């Protein structure tokens, strides 16, 4: 079973680099994908903003076309009024109409910094909060209606246009009066007069096309030289539009946060899967170790049972040896040397027998048979059993019992108290002091302390005292406290060593469950 688990664990461990590499590749793919998607969204938002700018420019072209008068003249006041209405929209910040040299002939909205905006260079100028677009369309050509000559739109202040028209109309009136006087003198001049009248009408109304509709050319009150001069200075050839990038920035920022969230979730998912895989590897290794430990534990248990049986069988011949040594020592006529050797044999057999008994006791399975046990009665029974040892050292023993009853295996509880008390008796010198104190910890639990004023346990040995075969006493077996630990764990209790000030030791047995018969 352990071999198959080990094979499975080995396969998982070999695949770990591949799994981590795959997860890293997936994570990198998701991150790169999100970066490209964000760039695409930014480009789409940028394109949408440029398209809206072109729509505004097209709308502006229609507005200018509708306001052309007298051969392409547009009133600056009327045009800027329309531009101001257009600039009230949320995205349009400002708009400027330019002549052929790039100078402003009409303006609306917030002022533009033409020192940083080159009006002669077409393109986009992106700033922190706005984008400036130069010459989106050629307004000089695009706003020329069908049937007109390809002449630029000229933007003039209203007062200049009004004064020029009034002056021309006065001249036309004087010309018409002189023509009427000539009609009464010569009839042969009727043709000339009619021709002059026709020319005068044409000058007043402007040129006409072949269908009799007025045809726009240069304004009728201007000569060609004046017209060309105005075309260069006041003619409309392009425009500059400044658009707010708030919508672009908001869309970009919103998408960026979404990409961050996706990237974060992808990172968390990849890290989580990686940790899950790592836990799978560790759990499989732990399972293999547990199986091996279980097999080893079973093997050790079998060896322990065999060793306990061997120790039990060894006690019988030791008892025979002890009996023979006692018989030899009691034989009449036996020399003192032989009698002394026999007593030494008896003492050594007793020591080995005690060690075997400790080993057998430690190897025995702990089957707890719980019942209500009077804690004070068990303490007094143990004290009576060790009274000789207590008297030999003239130990002052104090028992503080509250008459508690606990749920425990009476025989095992007696073994625990016996081992703790004999441990204190062996540790202290003559005329030492030992206290056995039992009290309630809570309404359902009690604790038992065995205290002495001996040398205590060195700091470096405190984690070792409950391990089998650890002892600092030349006569100790190192199994007394290990047996205590076994019994405590079998009951679900706790045992701990606490140094006593200024000297001594406290062994505290806690989490003893009180019985319903507790007094």
PyMOL commands that set and color helices and strands:
alter all, ss='L'
color gray80, all
select helices_A, chain A and resi 2-66+76-87+139-142+158-183+190-205+224-234+246-330+336-363+375-385+387-392+410-427+459-461+480-491
alter helices_A, ss='H'
color red, helices_A
select strands_A, chain A and resi 73-75+92-98+104-109+123-126+130-134+153-156+235-236+238-244+371-374+396-400+405-408+433-440+445-452+494-499+505-513
alter strands_A, ss='S'
color yellow, strands_A
deselect
rebuild
show_as cartoon
